Amino acid sequence: MRAVRWILVAAALLAGGTARAGDNDLVLARLGSVVVDDSGRPVDAVGNSGDFRSLASELGVVLAPRLTQPADTLGFGGFQFTADVALTRVHTDRPYWRALASSPDPSDPAASHGDDIMTTVGVFARKGIWLPAPSFEIGIGAVHLAASEMWAAQMYAKLALIEGYHDLPIPSLALRAGASRMMGSDQLDLTVASFDLSVSKEIGVGGTFNLSPYLGWDWLLIVPRSEVIDKTPNIDSVAEPTDSAMDFIFVEQDDIIRTRLFGGVLLRYYVFTLGLEGALAFAGSSKDDATDAVDASGSQASFTVTAGFDF
């Protein structure tokens, strides 16, 4: 339970450092439009389902469950604590990113910053356990999106199908399932599930340290849900009762599917670990059958540096 306490403390610190809205917070009202009657009087507000789907897709990749580990587990007695920093590309030149608080011109759908990078900082604890199999590992962690109030609680479970043959030309192979739950936004409810297959090989170098290069394929299932959005937040609905018609919600959509190719290397020296990973999430293309909204997200590269301790 000590690991759980450390993660909760770290999560509190990550959340506590964001007392006010930042550039990467969301203003989803910008993805809505006002419907007027024949006289030009506003009568309703509706959200752009395609923009909502694409935005959730790219943000889901940014906050997706962390990978950063080779296929080998820690062993039933092993414990690891790590911290990492990840840089992930997003396409802020595309119309759906006008929902960012830092958008230079909210009234212009084409307003853009150009391609940009989002930074996330995470802390994780991992533990090898006996059940349901000797080569089983679980982990929990928290990730914070810089310049925002958003963060994500994450967890995963990994089963090594093959591991431990370090003196033979046999690689390790593992299956892993993870989940990430975003918090800190009163406008978007976002959950990301991850399922990946990875292969790695531990290599001893000079009897001093070990290198574990790894490669894998990851499937992401992104589930976005909209909260109630106020298109005119500066108008008091009590003083202006007709303003309540300006509240809207994005229609619930089918889950978003994204895939990632990832690879990296983890260095171990005594109890210290240092890792570097690169990943490429391929462009989205899934479509919601009810609204015909198409995921127009672009491909997203990410780079992660991780450091920690094995006990």
N, C-alpha and C positions, 0 to 999 in steps of 0.2 A: 504493500500500500504506500510505501515511501515514494515510489515512482509517481503514483497518482497525485500525491500531495505536491510534488515538484511541478508537475504539469499544470495543476490548478493555480499554483503561485505564479508560474510563468504566464499563463493565460490572463491572470488578473493584471500583471504588469503590462502585457501587450495592450489589453483593453484600456487600462488606466492612462496610458500615454496618449490617448486620442480624445481629448475633452471637447473638441469642437470639430465641425465638419471640415473636410479637407478637399483637395482638388479631385481625388478619386472617388468621392461619395457620389451617389446617384440622385438625380432629379428626374424621375420617370414621367413627370407631367410634361416634359419636353417631347415625349414620344406620343403625346395625345394631340388631338385637334378638336376645335370647337365647331359644333353644328349650329347653323343659324337658320331662322325661318325666312320667309319671303321679304319680310321687312328689315332683315339684317340683324334681328335680335337673337342673341345666343340662347339656345334651347337645350343643348345637350353637349356632351363631350365623349369622344371615343378614342381608344388607343390603337396604335399601329401594331398589329400582331406580328408582322414580319420583322420590324425593327426590334420589338421586344424579344423575339426568338433569337435573333442574331446577337443581340447584346448579351443575353443570358448564356449563349453558347461560348462566346469569347471569355466572359467573366468566369464561367464554369471551368475553363481550362486553367485560368490563372489560379483558382482556388481548389483545383482538383487534388485528390490524395497524393501525397508525396511518394516518390519511388526511392531513389538515392541509395539503394542497397543491392548487393549481389544476391544470387540465388541461394547461397548457403545460409542456414539459420544460425543463431547464436549458440545453439546447443541448449539442453534443458536447464543447465545451470547458469547460462549466460545472461547478462544484463547490459544494456547500452543506453547512454544518454547523449543526445546530439543536438546541435543547433545548426541552422542553415539559412542561407540567403539565396533567393531565386529571382531571376530577371526573366520576365515573360513578355513577348511581343503582343501588342494589340493594335488594331487598325483604327486609330482615332480619326483617320481621314474619311471614314465611312459614316453615313448619316446617322446610324443608330447610336454612335458614341456621342451625339449631341446631348445625351442624358447625363454626361459627366458634369459635376458641379463647376469644373473649370472650363466648360465650353465657352469660347469667346463671344459667340453670338447665338443665344438660344432661339431667336426667332428665325434664324437661317438654317434650313435643313442641311445645307452643304457646308456649314461651319466646321472647321477641322483644325487639328494641330499637326497633321501629318502622322506617319507611323510613330508609335510611342512605345515605351517600356514601362511595365508595372513591376514594382519590387515587392516581394513578400518575404517576411522573416518568420521562421518557424522553430519550435522546440519540440523534441520527441523523446519518448522513453520506449525501449523495446525489450522484450523478455522472451527467452526460450522456455517452453513448457513441455511436459510429457504428453498431455492429452490434447486432442484425440489421437495423436501419434507422436513418437519420439522426436521427429524432425518438424516440429511445429513452433511457430513464433507469432506473438501478438505485439501490437504497438499502439500507443495513443499519443496525441500531440495537439498543438494549437498553432495556427498560422495567422499572421496579421498582414493585411494589405496596407502598405505605407501610404501616407497622405489620405487616410480615410478612417472612418469609425468601424469598418468591416473587418471581421476576422472569422476564422473557421475552426471548428473542433473536428479533429480527424482521428480515425482509428483504422486498423487493418489486421488481417490474419493471413499468415503465409504457411504453406505446406511445401517442404522440399521433397520432390519425388525422387531425386538422386542427389546425394551430397557426400562429401568426405573422402572421395577418391583422389586425394591431392598428389599422390605419388604415381598415379596412372594417367594416361591421356584420356580421361573420362570427365567431361564437364558436369557441373551441378545444374539441376533443373528444378524450377519451383513454380507453383501457382500461388497467386495472391489475390485477395479481395479486400477492398477498402471503401471507406465512405467519408465524405466531407460535408459538414453542415454549416452553412454560412449564418453568421449572426451580425448584429450591429446595423441593420437596415430596417426601417419601418415601412419600406415600399416593396421590397422583393424578398421572397422566401426561396432559397436556392439550396438544393441537395445534389451532390455529385457522387455517384457510385463508380468504382473502378475495378476492373478485372484484368489481370495481366499474366503473361507467361514470360519467364526470364531464364537466361542461361548464363553461367559464369564459370571461371576457372581461377582458382587460387594459385599464385606463383610465388615461391620463395625466392628472395633476392639476397644473395650473400650471407644467408643465415642470420640476417639482421632485421628485415621487415618483409611483409607480404603484400603483394599486389593482387587485386581481384578485379580484372576487367569483366564487364557484363554487358549484355544486350537483351532487349526484350520488346514485346508488343503489348499495347495496353488498349482496352476498350473502355470508353467513358460513357456513362448514362447520366445525362444532366436533366434534372427535374426542376423547372422554374414555376413558381406560383406567385401571382400578383396580389398585393394588398390593395386596399382602396386608395386611389390616387386623387388628389385634389388638383384640378387643372388651374384653379385660380386661388392659390393659397393666401394671397394678400387681401382677399375679400372676406369679410366676416359673414358667415352664413346666417347668423342670428340677426344681424342688422339688415341683411339682404337675403330673405328666404329663398328666392329663386336661384341663388347661387348653388344650392344643394344639387341642382341638376348638372353642375360642372364636375361632380365627383364621378369617377369611372374606375373600372377594373379591367385589366387585360384578360381576355378569355382564356380559360385553362386549355393548354395544348398538350399534344402528344410529347413524350419524352424525346430529348435531343440525343443523338448518337454522334460521338466523335471518336477517332482512333489516334493513338500516339505511337511513334517509334522512339525508343529511348536507349541510351547506352552511356556507359561511364566507367570509372575506375575508382576503387576504394583502396587506400593505403593504410596498412596497420603496422604500427611500431609500438611494441610493448602494449600498453593499455590505450594508446592514442590512435585515433582514426582521422583520416582526411580524405575527402572525396570530391570528385568533379563529375558532373553529369550534364549531358545535352539531350534534349528531347524535341521532337517535331510533331505537333498535332496537325493533322491534315485538315484541309478546308472542310467546313460543314456543308451538308447537302440535304439533310433530313427535312421532311415536309409534314406539316400538321394537316390531317385529313379534314378536320372540321372547318378551319379557317383558311386553308390553302396557304398558310404562312410558310415561307421557305427559309431555312437557315442559310444566310448569305455570308457567314463568317469566313474570314480568310485563314490560311495556314498560320500557325503560331509556333515559333521557336522559343525555347526556354533553356536557360543555363543555371545550374544550381551548384553552389559550393557548400559542403557540409563538413563539420568537424565535431569530434566527440570523444567519449571515453567508453571503453569496454571494461566490465567488471566480472 
